[in-house]
Structures are given as structure tokens and as C-alpha cells.
Amino acid sequence: MRLGRFEAAIDPLRALVAQNPAHPQASALLGLCHVRVEQWEEAAQALGRAVALGHGARGAPAGPDTLRDAAPPGSGTQPGTDGGGGVALQEPEVHELRVQALDRLGRAAERLAALEQAARTFPTNAGFALLLAAALEAEARDDEAIAALEGARPPLGAPAPAMLGSSATLGVSGPETKQAEVTARLAALYLARGRREAAAGRAERALESGRASLALGGDPTEAAIFVGRLHAERGQHAEAAALFERALDARLDSVDAMCGAATAYLALGRTSAALAPLRRAARVDPTRLDVLGLLASALTTAGETQEALLAHGEVLRLAPNDGEALLQSGRLAASLGRHEEARSALERALVVRPDDKEVLLALASVRQQLGLGEPACRPRSRRRAPTPPTPARSGSSATRTRPRATPIAPSPPSIAPTCSRRGWKAWPIASGACCTSAARQRWARATTGAPSPT
């Protein structure tokens, strides 16, 4: 029945718009009727014309009684009355209906432009700010989305502004609810920007965005964990521990916050303070290998050997081939005097890590305690590569021959010395006297150039 009234009002309103093309309220009511009967193309045109005519500005209507008669009764709007008695839609409703029509038509660019125009007209309207932020975020324009939400967020301590517009279009449940949504969405956008900055290696900007997310209030768990990890990476473990504790105050079952707080306490040397959050985290999520491994390490440091061995057993239940857990289990069992259990764990660790010196030494110690001697498996020795043969100096012989030393002839004296071994006497070389041997003659020729005597 009601849809029939909207459909029946379209033709009179269309005629009124043709007679008064500058009347914004007539175009707005025509667009409303098209929306109610789901004629989205006509609705977008009529509502766009109404926005262009002054965003619902009052004009002198030609025949206000005609406009009142053309508007369907029970339209679901919040009509007002202008100075001439005509029916007037509230201005934000025109923008909302236009955005709805463009959304149904799938025109993302035109819808974004309409939202930007609505947000500029009503900068404190939380509904427009949320829709605009979502559209900008879809376009990867997060900084502009943050700016839009910051404009709609009231100052701290100020009351939330009254919501304008149609609750049917934007789903408004109250000013306070919408402002809470704005704050939560803004905190999420700051946190997402901080994570992008951290991934890009810009730690200072990441820390700034994380702190901005924390300052907005609400649930600080994710932001506190993020900022706490940034402080831990910088070595600021006291600040990190305080932030993780803040996250735990907001959400007691956050395993990441428990693990972060315990890691910070261990870095500060406060092992006893780290055990409580680690035990609680292991109870909340018994499948977290990092939590169980950290708990076993902390228990070992605290000297609670039996409980540490049980924690390593939980790790091995989830990951049977964890070499580190097998090694530590073997060491702890050996310290308790349970050598057979230690030998079993260490032999399994040796299968996983066959060349690990720590495993071999621990296993050798356990086998010695059991009187079994050295372990059968030893690390493989590295063999030297054979030295390649030296290539021969000549093509005829494959063996290297030592070159003969070339004798260096002394400076020839005027009278050659007498050699007692050979049994010859030297004669003056300058006079050309003959030597007692042929070798002496050759030496004389080579050193003096004198002719040998015949």
C-alpha cells in the first residue's frame, strides 16, 4: 500500500520539477520516491540535482500546496516546513539517499565524491565520516580516512554532537554509539599505519602511530602489544613490560600479552615474575610451542628441573622431532639421574641433528654413566682432497729432474792456482802457457778469450 503511494506521487512531482527546475525540495522528494520504489538511476539524478541546487536550501516554492499534496503521506522522512508552508526534507537526508542510490548502482567513484561532499558539508557527522573513511580505506587512502575521522571526533571531554540524518539509511543507533564507532575505527587505522611503518623499517613513525592509537582509549590490547614489541626491540624492556601489563588489564586471556610480558621480565632478569604469565598462557593455549619452549627455559633457569622436563615433554608431544627440546630433555633427565630416559632422548636428538657436538658430548657422558662406552655414531671427519700430480717439465720424462747448478767462474788471476786434487799445475794464462788438462784449456778460453796453445 505504501509503495503504491510513492509510485503514485512520482508523476505529480516530476511535473512540479519540470515547472520549477530550481526548487530543491521538489527534486529531493522526487528522488525519495524513486528510492522507495528502487528506481536507482532516476533517484541518483533527482537527488544529485537537489544537492547541486543548494543542498536543501529554501527557495520560494511555486504552489506550496501542490508540493504538500504531491508528497506521499507516511514517507518515513522527518519533514519540516519552510516559510511558505511547503514540505522540506532535512538536508543530510538528501546526501544519504544520494549515496544509497549510487551504492546500489555500483558507481564507486561517484559515491566517493558524494561522500566527500557530504563530509565537507557536515564535518561533525559521524555517519558520513565512517562511510567516507571506509571508502577511502578501500582506495588505500588511509591518511585521508584518518583525517576524515579526526574531523568527526569531538574533543576529549566534549559531548557527542547530535546526529543528523535518517536512521534508516545509516543505521544510526545514537550519537554516543556512532562516536564510539568513530573512535574505534580511528584507533584501528592508526594501528594499521603503524604496522605498515614498522614493516618498512621506519620505527620512529611506527611508534608514533602506535601511541596515537593507544591515546584514543577503548580496548588498548592490540595497540599496547604492538608498542610493547617496538620498545622490546629497542631494548627498553621496562617500558615493554608496562605496556604488556596494560594489555593484560584490558584482556586477561591475551596469550600474546602474557608471552610479551614474560619475555620482557626474562630480559630484565626477573625470572620469577615471568613464570606466572607463562604458566597462565600455557593453560589458556596449550598448543603454543613458543610459549611452552619459553616456559621450559624459564623453569630451567629457576632451577625447577622436574617441571621444566614436563614442559619439554609437552613440546615434544606437539613436535616430536624438535631437536632442541630433545637435547634439553636429555640433559634434564641426566641431571635427575634418569640416565636411560636421557639416553633415549639424546639418541633421538642425534637422529635429528647427527653432527651436533652438544648432542654427541651429552650422549657420550650418559653412555659413560651407563657403562656403554662411546656412542656408535660419530661426526664424519673431513677428508682432504688428494693432491693433484705435478705436471712434468718435459714431454719425455714424467718425473721431475733437479736442474744442474751452473758454476760461477771466479775472476781470473794473472797466475792460475794449483789444484792438488787433480795433480796439475797452472801456468800463467796471460802468456798463453798450456795447462795440464783439457778442462783447464776450456776454462781459460771461456774466461780470457785467449787462444789455447797447441
TORTI-682606 format. One record per atom (N, C-alpha, C): x, y, z. Coordinates in steps of 0.2 Angstrom, whole numbers, plus 5000, padded with zeros to 4 digits. Each point is the difference from the previous one (the first is absolute). Example, Ala and Ser with C-alpha at 12.3 -4.5 7.8 and 13.67 -1.06 7.14 Angstrom:
BEGIN
506649725039
499650065000
500450065000
499850054996
500450065001
499650055003
This chain:
BEGIN
500449945000
499650065000
500450065000
500550005004
500550065001
500450014994
500349954997
500350004994
499650034994
499449985000
499550034995
499950075000
500050035006
500050075001
500650044998
500649975001
500650034997
500050004993
499849944997
500050004993
499550044997
499450015003
499550054998
500350075000
500450025005
500250075001
500650024995
500349954996
500550014996
499850054994
499449994997
499950044994
499850075002
499650015005
499950075002
500650045002
500549965004
500650045001
500550014994
499949954996
500450024993
499850064997
499350005000
499750064996
500250075004
500049995007
500250065004
500750024999
500449954999
500750024999
500150034993
499649974995
500150034993
499750085000
499550015005
499850075000
500550045004
500349985005
500450035005
500749975000
500450004995
500749965000
500550035005
499950065003
500450025005
499849995007
499549965001
499749995007
500349935002
500550015005
500349945003
499649955003
499550025004
499649955004
499649964995
499850034995
499649954995
500449954997
500650024998
500549954998
500249945005
500050035006
500249955006
499449955001
499450035000
499449955001
500049954994
500150034994
500049954995
500549955000
500650025002
500549955001
499849955006
499750025005
499849965005
499549954998
499550024996
499549954997
500449954996
500450024996
500449954995
500449955005
500350025005
500349965005
499649955003
499350025002
499649955003
499749954995
500050014994
499849954995
500649974996
500650025003
500649974997
500250014993
499850064998
500250034993
500650045001
500649975001
500650035002
500350054995
500049994994
500250044995
499750075001
499350005000
499650065000
500150035007
500149965005
500150035007
500750045000
500549974997
500750035000
499950074997
499750004994
499950064996
499750065004
499449985003
499650055003
500350025007
500449965003
500350025007
500650044998
500449984995
500650044998
499850074998
499450014996
499750064999
499950045006
499749975005
499850035006
500650035004
500549965000
500650025003
500450054997
500050004993
500350064996
499650065001
499350005001
499650065001
500150035007
500449985004
500250035006
499949965006
500049945000
500049955005
499450015005
499450014997
499450015004
499950075002
500350054997
499950065001
499350024999
499750045004
499350024999
499950054994
499549984996
499950054994
499250015000
499850054997
499350025000
499749954996
499649965002
499749944996
499450034996
499949984995
499450024996
499549955001
499550025004
499449965002
500249965005
500150025007
500249955005
499549955001
499350024999
499549955001
500149944995
500250024994
500149944995
500649965003
500550025003
500649965002
499849965006
499550035004
499849965006
499649944998
499550024995
499649954997
500449944996
500650024997
500349954996
500449965005
500250025006
500449965004
499649945003
500249944999
499649955003
500050005007
499449985003
500050005008
500349945002
500350015007
500449945003
500649984996
500350064998
500649984995
500649975004
500050015007
500549975004
500650055001
499950064997
500550065001
499850045006
500450055002
499950045005
499950074997
499450014998
499850074996
500050065005
500250054997
499950075003
499650044996
499950065002
499650054996
500450064999
500150024993
500350064999
499550065001
500350064999
499650065001
499450004996
499949974994
499450004997
499549945001
500249965005
499649945002
500149944996
500550004995
500249944996
500349955005
500049944997
500449945003
500750004999
500449995005
500850014999
500349945003
500449964996
500449955003
500650035003
500249975006
500750025003
500549994995
500550055000
500550004995
500549945001
500249975005
500449945000
499749944997
499350005000
499649944997
500150004993
500150064996
500150004993
500649974998
500650015004
500649974999
500049935001
499749985006
500049935001
499649964995
499450024997
499749974995
500450004994
500350054998
500450004994
500649955001
500349995005
500549955001
499849935000
499449995002
499649945000
499949984993
499750054996
499949984993
500649994996
500550035001
500749994996
500349945002
499949985007
500249935002
499749954997
499350004999
499749954997
500149994992
500250064997
500250004993
500749974999
500450005006
500749974999
500550054997
499850075001
500550054998
500450025005
500649975001
500450015006
500350075000
500250034994
500350065000
499550065001
499449994997
499550055002
499850005007
500049945003
499850005007
500550035004
500649994999
500650035004
499950074999
499950034994
499950075000
499450035003
499549965000
499450025004
500150005008
500449955002
500250005007
500450065002
500550014996
500550065001
499650065001
499550014995
499650065001
499650015006
499749945002
499650005006
500450015006
500649975000
500550015006
500250075001
500150034994
500250075000
499450055003
499449984998
499450045002
499949995007
500149945003
499849985007
500749975003
500550035001
500649975002
500049975007
499550015004
499949975007
499549944999
499749984995
499649954999
500349935000
500049965005
500349945001
499949954995
499350004998
499849954995
500450014993
500050064998
500350024994
500849995000
500350015006
500749995001
500249935000
499549955003
500249934999
499949984993
499550024997
499949974993
500650034995
500250065001
500550034996
500749965002
500149995006
500649975002
500149934997
499449965000
500049934998
500150004992
499750054997
500250014992
500750024999
500350045004
500750024999
500449955001
499949965006
500449945001
500049954995
499449994996
500049954995
500450034994
500150064999
500550034995
500750015003
500249975005
500650005003
500250085002
499650045002
500150075002
499950005007
500449975004
499949995007
500150075004
500550044997
500150065004
499450054999
499750004994
499450044999
499449975004
500049945001
499449975004
500150025008
500750005002
500150025007
499850085001
500150044995
499950075000
499250015001
499649964996
499350005000
499749985007
500349955003
499849985006
500250055006
500650024999
500250055005
499550065000
499850024994
499550065000
499449995003
499749935000
499449995003
500049985007
500749995003
500049985007
500050075004
499650005005
500050065005
500650005004
500250065003
500550005004
499949965006
500649985004
499949965006
499650045005
499549975003
499650035005
499450034997
500050024994
499450034997
499449954998
499450025001
499449964998
500049984993
499749954998
500049984993
499550044997
500150034994
499550044996
499449964998
499550035000
499349974998
500149974993
499749944999
500049974993
499550034996
500250024994
499550024995
499949954995
499449994997
499949964995
499649945001
499949964996
499549945000
500349945003
499749975006
500249945003
499949944995
499650014996
499849944995
500649994995
500350064998
500650004995
500649985003
500250035005
500749995003
500049955006
499449985002
500049955006
500250045006
499850065002
500250045005
499649975007
500449985005
499749985006
500150055006
500350064998
500150055005
500650034999
500150075002
500650035000
500649975003
499949975006
500549975004
500349944997
499549964997
500249944997
500550014993
499750054996
500450024994
500750035002
500050045005
500750035002
500449945003
499849955003
500449955002
500249964994
499649994995
500249974994
500650044996
499950075000
500550044997
500749995004
500050005007
500649995004
500349934998
499649955000
500349944999
500349994993
499650034995
500349994993
500650045000
500150065003
500650044999
500649975004
499849975005
500649965004
500249944995
499649974997
500249944996
500450034994
499850064997
500450034994
500750025002
500050035006
500750025003
500449945001
499749945003
500449945001
500249974993
499650004995
500249974994
500550044996
500050075001
500650044997
500649995004
500049995007
500649985003
500349944998
499649954999
500349934998
500350014993
499750044996
500350014993
500750035001
500050055004
500650045001
500649955003
499749965005
500549955003
500349954994
499549984996
500349954995
500450044995
500050064999
500450044996
500750025003
500049985007
500650025003
500150075003
499450035000
500050075003
499750005007
500449985005
499849995007
499850065003
500250064999
499850065003
499350014998
499850004994
499450024998
499549945002
500249945000
499649945003
499850015007
500550035004
499950015007
499550065001
500150054996
499550055000
499349984999
499949964995
499349984998
499749965005
500449955003
499849965005
499850045006
500450055002
499850045006
499350044999
499950024993
499450034999
499449965001
500149934998
499549965000
499849985008
500650005004
499949995007
499650065003
500150064998
499850065003
499250004999
499749974995
499350004999
499649975005
500349965004
499649965005
499749944997
499449985003
499749944998
500449945002
500049944996
500449945001
500750014998
500550015004
500750014998
500449944999
499749945000
500449945000
500450004994
499850004994
500449994994
500550065000
499850065001
500550064999
500549995006
499849985006
500549995005
500549954999
499849944997
500549954998
500450024994
499850044995
500450024995
500550055002
499850055005
500550055002
500549965005
499749965004
500549965004
500549964996
499949974995
500549974996
500550044997
499750064998
500550054997
500550025006
499850015006
500450025005
500549945002
499849944999
500449945002
500550004995
499950014993
500550004995
500550065001
499850055003
500550055002
500449995006
499849945004
500449995006
499750035006
499450034999
499750045006
499549955003
500249955004
499649955002
499650025006
500150055004
499650025005
499450034997
500150054995
499450034997
499549944996
500449954997
499649954997
499649965005
500349985006
499649975005
499450035002
500150075001
499450045002
499450004995
500250004994
499550004995
499749944999
500449945001
499649945000
499649985006
500250035005
499550005006
499450044999
500050054996
499450044999
499649964995
500349974995
499649964996
499649945004
500449975005
499749955004
499450035004
500150065003
499450035004
499450014995
500150014994
499450004996
499749944997
500549954999
499849934998
500449955004
499749975004
500449955004
500249944997
499749984994
500149944997
500450014994
500450064999
500450014994
500749965001
500149954996
500649965001
500650044997
499950044995
500550044998
500350055005
499550035004
500250055005
500449965006
499749945001
500449965006
500749984997
500049984994
500749984998
500550064999
499750064998
500450065000
500250025006
499650005005
500250025007
500549955003
499949944999
500549955002
500750014997
500050014994
500750014996
500350075003
499650055001
500350065003
500349995007
499649965004
500349985007
500649965000
500049954995
500649964999
500650054998
499950044996
500550054998
500350045005
499550025005
500250045006
500349965005
500149934999
500249965005
499549985006
499450014999
499549995005
499649934998
500449955001
499749934998
499449985004
500050025006
499449985004
499450044998
500050064998
499550044997
499749974993
500549974996
499849974994
499649945000
500149965006
499749945000
499250005000
499750055004
499350005001
499750014993
500150054996
499750014994
500149944995
500649975000
500149944996
499649945002
499949995006
499649945002
499350024998
499850065001
499350024998
499949994992
500550024997
499950004992
500049934998
500449955003
500049934998
499349975002
499750025005
499349985002
499550024995
500150074998
499550034995
500049964993
500650004998
500249974993
500549955001
499949935001
500549955001
500349984993
499850034995
500349984993
500550054998
500250055004
500550054998
500749975001
500449984995
500649985001
500550055003
499950064998
500550065002
499950015008
499349995002
499950015007
500349955004
499949934998
500249955003
500849995001
500350024994
500850005000
500250065005
499750065000
500250055004
499949985007
499449975002
499949975007
500549955002
500249964996
500549955001
500750035002
500250054996
500650035001
500050045006
499450035002
500050045006
500049965006
499749945000
500049955005
500749975001
500349994995
500749985001
500550055003
499950064998
500450065003
499850005007
499449995002
499750015007
500249945004
500349954997
500249945004
499549955001
499450004997
499449965001
500149944994
500449965001
500249954995
499549954998
499649985005
499549954999
499450034995
499850065002
499550044996
500250024993
500750015000
500350024993
500049944996
500149945003
500049944996
499349984997
499550025004
499349994998
499850054995
500350065000
499850054995
500349984993
500749975001
500349984993
499649944998
499749965004
499649944998
499450034996
499750055002
499450034997
500250024993
500650034999
500350024994
500149954995
500249945003
500149944996
499449974998
499550015004
499349974998
499850034994
500150074999
499750034994
500550004995
500750005001
500549994995
500549955002
499949944998
500449945002
500750014998
500250034994
500650014998
500450065001
499850045006
500350065002
500749985003
500550024996
500749985003
500250035006
499850075001
500250035006
499649975006
499449994999
499649975006
500349935002
500249964995
500349945001
500650005004
500450054998
500750015003
499950025007
499650055001
499850035007
499749945004
499649964998
499649955004
500649955002
500449984995
500649965002
500450025006
500250074999
500450035005
499650005007
499450025000
499650005006
499949935003
499949954996
499949945003
500649975003
500650024996
500749975003
500150045007
499850065000
500150045007
499649975005
499549974999
499549965005
500249935001
500649984996
500249935001
499649954996
499650024996
499649964995
500349994994
500649965000
500449994995
499749964994
499649955001
499749974994
499650044996
499650045004
499550054997
500450054996
500650025003
500450054997
500349984993
500349935001
500349974994
499550004994
499449985002
499449994995
499950074996
500050055004
499850074997
500650024996
500649995003
500650024996
500149974994
499949935000
500049964994
499550034994
499450015003
499650034995
500250074997
500350045005
500350064998
500650004995
500449945001
500549994995
499849984993
499449975000
499749984993
499850074997
499750045003
499850074998
500650044998
500550005004
500650054999
500649955001
500249974995
500549955000
500750025001
500150074998
500750025001
500050055005
499650015005
500050055005
500449985006
500550045001
500549985005
499750005007
499550045002
499750005006
499749945001
499649974995
499649945001
500549945001
500650004996
500549955001
500350005007
500250065002
500350005007
499549985005
499450025000
499549985005
499949935000
499949974994
499949934999
500649965002
500650024999
500649965002
500050005008
499950065003
500050005007
499449955003
499550004997
499449955003
500249934999
500349994994
500249934999
500649985004
500450045002
500649995005
499749995007
499450035002
499749995006
499749935000
499749984994
499749935000
500549954998
500750014999
500549954999
499949984993
499850044995
499949974993
500650034996
500450035002
500650034996
499750064995
500450014995
499950054996
499449994995
499750054998
499449994995
500349974993
499549964997
500249974994
500150054994
499650055001
499950054995
500550065001
500550024996
500450055001
500050054994
500250065001
500050044995
500549984994
499850014994
500449984995
500650054999
500649974999
500650045000
500050024992
500350065000
500150034993
500649974997
500049974995
500649984996
500350054996
500650005000
500350054995
500049974993
499950054996
500049984992
500749984998
500149944996
500749984998
500350064996
500750005001
500450054997
500149984993
499850054995
500149984993
500749994998
500249954996
500749994998
500350074996
500650015002
500350064997
500249984992
499850044996
500249994993
500749994998
500249964996
500749994998
500350064997
500650015001
500450064997
500149994992
500149944998
500149984993
499549954998
500050004994
499549954997
500349935000
500649985001
500349945000
500049965006
500050045006
500149975006
499450025005
499749965004
499550015004
500250025007
500749995002
500250025006
500450065000
500050045006
500350065000
500849995001
500350044996
500849995000
500250075003
500549995005
500350065003
500550034995
499950074999
500550034995
500750005002
500450004996
500750005002
500250085001
500450005006
500250075001
500650024996
499950064997
500550034996
500650035004
500649984999
500550025004
500250084998
500250035005
500150074999
500850015000
500350024994
500750004999
500350065004
500549995004
500350065004
500450044995
500150065003
500450054995
500749974999
500249994994
500749974999
500650045002
500449975004
500650035002
500550004995
500550045001
500650004995
500349935000
500149965006
500349945000
499549955003
499849954996
499449955002
500349965007
499549995004
500249965006
500249934999
500449975005
500149934999
499549955003
499849954997
499549965002
500349935002
500049995007
500449945002
499649944999
499350004999
499649944999
500149974993
500050054995
500149984993
500749984999
500550025003
500749994999
500250044994
499850054999
500350054994
500250065003
500450044996
500250065002
499850054995
499950065002
499750054995
500650044998
500050024994
500450054997
499850074999
500450055000
499750074999
499650004994
499450025001
499550004994
500250064995
500250055003
500150064995
500549984995
500549965002
500549984995
499849954995
499449975001
499849954995
500249935002
500349995006
500349935002
499549955000
500249944998
499549955000
499949975007
499449985001
499849975006
500149935000
499949965006
500249935000
499349964998
499550034999
499449964998
499650044995
499549974997
499650034995
499550045003
499749985006
499550055003
500350065002
500750005002
500350075001
500050044994
500249974995
500050044993
499350034999
499549965001
499350034998
499850055005
500350005006
499850055005
500450064998
500649994998
500450064998
499750044994
499749964995
499750034994
499450045002
499649975005
499450035002
500150065004
500550015004
500150055004
500450064998
500549984995
500450054998
500050014992
499749964997
500050004993
500649994996
500549985004
500749994997
500049934996
500350004995
500149934996
500449955004
499749944999
500349945004
500749994996
500549985004
500649994997
500049934996
500349994995
500049934997
500649965002
